[in-house]
Amino acid sequence: MLVADLSEEEVNWQQTPGQSWSVAQCLEHLSLMNEFYLRGFAPLVDQGRQKGIGPFNGLSSSAIGRWFIRSQEPPVKRRLRSPAQVVPPSNAPRDGLVDKFVRSHDLFRAIVQTAGDVDVNRVKGPNPFFKAVKMRVSTVLQIIPAHDRRHLWQAGNVKRSLRSLRAGGAGPTA
């Protein structure tokens, strides 16, 4: 429902052009981030299985991991700058936007499905943006949904602002 009733122009509308993101940019960012962030963690689960690091023991994060997960949850308390690799373009085609977002979770689902016999709390790998920082796979499995919620919440706010402007006779029209 997030983009179903929005036109091409509306899905790319920014409340403050160049400073705030559109609904399309929120979804594009999530698609880029999910694919970029997760690609190094799937092999770690397989390696953990081969090393006999198991069985699955729930999802537990370090104090820093828990802080990072909480920092991603809406409502957003602090705005963060996105790394260049995952900054979305200012204009994105409406068609295929939701499908791309859904596909960006394929690797997440694969990790979850294959981690049933691995203690993902003991399997660690480098943070894709800060290689010196090691992250538990369990933390990554909690960050992705929290980060999704953050930007879906943001996109919902953009859509509400757009609807409010349209109701007042301003903003793009369908």
Secondary structure, 3 states (H helix, E strand, C coil): CCCCCCCHHHHCCCCCCCCCCCHHHHHHHHHHHHHHHHCCCHHHHHHHHHCCCCCCCCCCCCHHHHHHHHHHCCCCCCCCCCCHHHCCCCCCCCCCHHHHHHHCCHHHHHHHHHCCCCCCCCCEEECCCCCCCEEEHHHHHHHHHHHHHHHHHHHHHHHHHHHHHHHCCCCCCC
